Amino acid sequence: MKIDETRFEKLLENKEYIQLREDLIQMNAIDIAEIFDEIDITTALMLFRMLPKDIAVDVFSYFPADKQKEIIACITDKELQYIVDELNFDDMIDLLEEMPANVVKKILLNSNYEERKLINQFLNYPPDSAGSLMTIEYVDLKKEMTVKESLDHIKEIGLTKETIYTCYVTDSNRKLEGLVSLRKLVVSEENEKIEDIMNEEVIFVNTHDDQETAADLFKRYGFLALPVVDKENRLTGIITVDDIMAVIDQETTEDFQKMAAMSPSEEKYLETNIFTLAKHRIIWLMVLMVSATFTGGIIRRYESVLQSTVLLASFIPMLMDTGGNSGSQSSTLVIRGLALGDIRLKDAGKVIWKEFRISIIVGLVLGAVNFLRIYYLEKVDFKIALTVSMTLVVTVMISKVIGGLLPILAKKMKIDPAIMAGPLITTIVDALSLLIYFYIASSILVL
């Protein structure tokens, strides 16, 4: 159920808090968090305290970091401790990573030794590692257990775990030995041993593996959860699909920002300071602005060619734009292929050959259409029409090959391929297209 906005405002205005509480209880925690995020902190805090404690904890976990900080600043230590105790472990770690040092210190002081040890361990993992994403709330079974014992164990602890659909089999030293699905347990005989039905071919990640590695495994195998082990193959935690979806969303956003020549930012657009947004954009724009001076240098070098045939200048924007767009098309597809694992570094030759053949077809079609357009419709001189069209063919061919090759080179150099897309390719192709244009013009028009 989702409360009607008008009804919510009316109940709030009339101070019908009992009915408002009943309506909120029927809602999904995500929707409640969204409503609370849009109202003032005083009202949000009042309604937050009206909620049953278990629902309040769920709602809190869906608040943006800024709203969580506001709530924490207004609640008592006892209320804060209850929230921390009831949060899923991975949500608690996410909370601590966003909180100021004094809040983290307060939480740690109210935690027992084992909790403090775990919290410090998790906070020490690199920010974008698999370890920073995982939760310790998984179902752990032993291979000596029977199916009946395992199901009884799941019934006993299941509500406190992040997921029960995949259970992990470990030995006495927590070393990962296998896994078994809940479906397998349900359809197996009660007296069967776990070691007889478990899958020993387990795909896992290491605590220090990059989060993109985990995301790739989720996409490739369609997992609901993925085990995380330390360097001694001991099960440390699991990553669930809801956490990895956030990573995929974050990585996609970063790629879009890099392709648009912006520094990546995890903050929401409307909540980000204008100076922060300006800083993220201006650095790359300055780099591209400086690199674009090469284009101006080429034009100045061939100034005599332009002066002798002024009409040539009118075709420069079309040639540069078409070349840049052609390169961006190729780079976008190659970057996607690299991200999905469809294209690997060893496929560089195949990519270049494929883009070269595509560029011939596209270049010849565009060149022919352009020649007919400017020669027959615009009545431009034959040699100039030929010059422009030949340049267009060569520019498209070169830009498509460059657009396909640069992301692979970036991957080889361990640079994010998205950086090589869009504006950077356009800048390179602009300079090359001008060089080709003036060279062909000088040759055909004998200038």
N, C-alpha and C positions, 0 to 999 in steps of 0.2 A: 504494500500500500504506500502511496505517495500523497502527502497532504497537499491540498489546494492552497496556493500562495495567498489568495484572498481570504480563505477561511483561517489560515494561520495568523495573518495580520489582525483579523477581526477578533479572534480568541485572545490574542496578546493585548490588543487595545482594550478589550472588555475585562481583562484580568481573569479570564476563565481558565485558571491554571490546572485545575483537576482534569477538565476535558482536554486541554492542550497536552497534558502528560499522557493521557490515554491514547491520543492520536499519535504522539511521538513514539510510544512503545510499539505501536503497530507497524512502524516504518522500518526500512532497512537502515542500518547504522551509517552506511555511506551517504544516504540522502539526508539523514539528520545532521551529519558533519557538514554537508554542503549548506544547509540552512543556517546553522550556527556560524559558519564562516562569513555569512553575508550580513549578520546583525551585529550591533555594538557589543563590546566585551561584557558589559554589565548584565545585559539581558541574556547573552549567551551563557554566562557563568551561572546565572539564576536557573535557567532551564537545564543546564548540564547537571546541576546538583539535584534537580527534581527527578532525574532519570534513575531507574534501578541501577545498582552499582555495576552489574555485569554488562548492561547495555552501555553505560557511561564509559567503561573501559574500551569497548569496541569502537564507540564514536570517537573517543580520544585518539585511537590509533590511526583514524582516517583524517584527522585534522592536518592542515599544512603546518610546517615547522613553526611559522610565525604565530599561528593561533595556539599551538601547543605551548609556546613560550609565554604567551599572554595568560593562558589558563594557569600554568604552573606558578606564575608570579602572584596569582590571586588566591590560590588554595593553600590549605594548611599542610604541614609536613606529614601529618597522618593521612590526609587525602592523597597526597603525592605518593606516599609509600604504598598505599593500597593499589593505586593505578599501576605502579611499577611492578608490584608483585603479581598482578593479574594479567599484565600484557604478555603476549607471546614473546619468547626470548629474542627473536630477530627484530620484532617491533621495538622492544626495549633498547636494543643496541642502536637501532636507527634513531631513537629518541635521544639517547646519550650523546651520539655523534653530533646532534644539532644543538644541544644545550650548552650554555656557558659553563665555565669551570666550577663556579660556586654551586650550581645545581647538581652537576655530576658528583661533586664532593659530598653534597648532602645525601644523595642517593646511595653512594658507596658506604657512607658511615652507617646507614640504616640497613645494610645488607650483611648477611652472615659471611663467614670466611670463604666457603665454597662458591657462593654467588660472586663475591668480589674477585676471586681468582678467575672465574669464567669470564666475567665482564672485562677485566683487564686483558685477558687472552684475546678476546674478540676485538677489542678496541685497538690492539696492536697489529691486526692484519692490515695489509695495504688497502687503501680506500676502494680500489676497483678490482679486488681479488675475489675469488670464489669464497674464501674464508669470511669476508666481510658480509656476504649475502646469506650465509647458511643459518639454519636454526638447529638447536640441539633437541628439539621436541619431535623425536621420531620413535617408531616402535622397534625395539631391539629384541630379537629372538635368539635362542640357542639351538644348534642342530640336533641336540639330544631330546628336545621337547617333542611331544606328539602334537598332532593337529588340534586335538581337543584342548590341550594345555595352552596352546598358542592362542586359540580363539577366546578362551577364558581370560588370558592375559590381556588381550586387546580390549575385551569388554571392561576390564578393570581400569585400564589406564587410557583408553582411547579418547575420551573427552578432553584430556589434557595435552594431546599431541596435535601437531600441525596437520598431519595426514596419517591415515591408517591403510590407505589403499596399497601401499608398498611397504613391506616389513623387511628389515635388514638382519641378516644372520651374522653374529660375531662370536669370537671365542672369548676365553676368560681375560685376554689382554686387549680386547676391543678390536682385534684385527678383523677386517671385513672378509667373510667367507662366502657370502652369497646373498640372494634376496628371494622373497616369495611374495606373490601378490595375494591380496585378500580373496580374489576370485578363486585362486588355486586352493587356498585354505578351505573355502566354503564347499567346494566340490570334491575335496579329498576325503578319504576315510578317516574317522576320528583317531584311530590307533596308528596311523602312519606317522613316521618320523619326519621331521623337517628336513633332515639331510637327504631324504629320499625324494623330496618334491621340490627342493630349492634349486634356483638357477645359479650356477657357479660362475657363469660368464657375465661378470658385472662391469658395466661401464661407469667410470667415476672420474672425478677431477681432484686435483691436489688443492690444498688450502691456499697456496700462493699462485695458482693458475689465474690468468686474467678472466674477468667475468664474461668477456666475449667468447672465450673457449667454452664456457658452460652454456651460454646462449646458443652457440652453434650446435652443441649436442642435443639440446632440447628441440631445436628446429629439425634436426636430422632424424631423431628417433621418436619424437612425439611423447617425451616423458612427462609424467605428472610430478616426479621428484627425481633428484639426482644426488647420489651419495658423495660426500666430500671426505677425503682421507688425508692424513698427514704423511710425512716422508717415510714413516715406518709402516704405512698401510693400515693405520688404525682409524676406525670410523670416528670422525670428529663431529659431523653434522650432515644435514641434507639441505639442498636448495629446492624450493618448491616452485611450481609453475607460475604462481602469482608474483613471486619476487623476480623471476626471470623476465616476465612480461614488462615489468618496470624497466629492467635493463635494456631490453630490445627497444623500448620506446625512447629511452635516454640516448642510446647509440644512434638511432635513426635521426633524432633531433640534432645531435652533434654533427652527423654527416651532412644534413641539410644546411646547417649553419656554416660548415666549412666550405661546402660547394658554393655558398653565397658570399664567400670571402669574409666571414665573421668568426671571431673567437667563440668557442662553445660556451654556453651558459646553461645551468640547470634550473635557473629561476624562471618563474612564469613571466610572460611579457608584461602584463598589466601591473604586476607587483614589483617590477624591476625599476630601479632609479634610472632617470634619463642619462645621467653621466656615466653610469655603468654600461648602459646600452651603447652610448657613443664611444666609450673606450673599446668595447668589443669590436666595433665596426671600423674605427679610424685607423687602427694599426695596419690591417690588411689593405685598406683603401690607399694608405700612404705607400705601401710596397708596390701596389698595382699602378699607382700614379707615377711613381719613379720609373718603373719598368716601361710604362707607356711612352716615356720620353724617347725611347728607341724608335718608336713609330714616327715621332716628329723629326728625329734626326734623319731618318730615311727620306722623308718628304723633302727636307731641306737639301739633302744631297742631290736629289733628282729634280730640283726646282726648275732647272733649264728645260727639262722634258715637259713639265707642266705648263711652262710659259709658252712653249712652241705649239702645244696642243692643249688649250685650256679645257676642252671637253672631257679629257681624261679624268680630271679631278671629280667630275660629277658621278663617276662610277665607283669611286673609292669606298664610300659607305656600304654600298651593296656587296662589294667583294669581301670587305672585312666582316660584315655581319653574317654573310652566308658561310664563310670559312669558320668563324667562331661557332655558329650554330651546328655546323657539321661535326666539328670536333667535340662539342658538348654532347651530341647524340651518342657518339661512340663511347665517350668516357663514362657516361651515365650507365650504359648497358654493361660495360666492363666492370665498373665499380660494383654494380649489383651482383654480377657473376662472382666477383671475388668475395663479396660479403656472404653469399649463399654457399660458397665452396664449389660452384659450378666451374670456375676458372681457377687454375693453379699456376704457380710461377713457371712450371715447365711447359705450360700451354702458350707461352709468349709467341712462339713462332706461328702457332695455329691462329692466334688472335690477329696477328699482323697480316697473315695471308688472307684471312677472311675479310678483314676490314679493307684490305687493298682491293679485293675483288668487288666488294660492295661499293667502294669509292669510285671505281671505274664506271660502274653502271649509273650511280647517282650523278657523278661528275659529267658524263656524256649527255645524260638526259637534261640536266640543268643548263649545260653549255649550249645544247641545241635550241632549247626553248628560249634562252636568253639571246642567242644570235638572231633568231627569227623575230623576237620582240623588238630589239633595238635597231635591226637593219631594215625590216619591212614596216614596222609600225612607227618607229621614231625617226626613220629615214637618216640614220647615222651612217657616216662613211664606212665602206666595206672593211677597210683595214682596221679602223677603230673597233668596229663590231667584232671582227675576228680577234683582235688583241684582248678585248674584254672577255670574250667567251672562252678563249684558250686559257686565260688567267684563271677564270672561274673553274674550269675543269681541273687544272693542276692544283689550285688552292683547295678544292674539295677533297681531292685525292690525298694530298699531304696532311690536311687537317684531320681527316678520319683516321689515318694511320697513327698520327701523333696522339689523337684522342684515345685510341685503343692502347697505345704503348705506354704513355705516361703513368697511368694508374698502376700498371704492372711493375714499372721501374720504381715507383714509390713504395710498393709492397716489398720489393727486393731490398730497398734501402731502409726498410722498417719505418717508413713515413706513412701516415694515414693517406690512402689513395684519394679520399675526398678532397684533400688539399690541392691535388693536381687537377681538379675538375673546374668547370665553369670559367670564372674570370681569368685564372692563370693560363689555361689553354687558349682562351680568346686573345690574351695579350701576346702570346707566342705566335699564334696564327696570324694576327694582325700584321706583325712585323714581316713575317714570311710572305704573306700575300702581297704586300707592297713591293718587296724586293722582286718577287716573280713578275708582278704587273709592270714595273718600270723596266725590267730586263727584256720582257717580251715586247713592250712598246718600243724600246730603243732598237730592237732587232727588226721588227716588222715595219715600223714607221721610219726607220733610219734617221733617228733624231740625234 
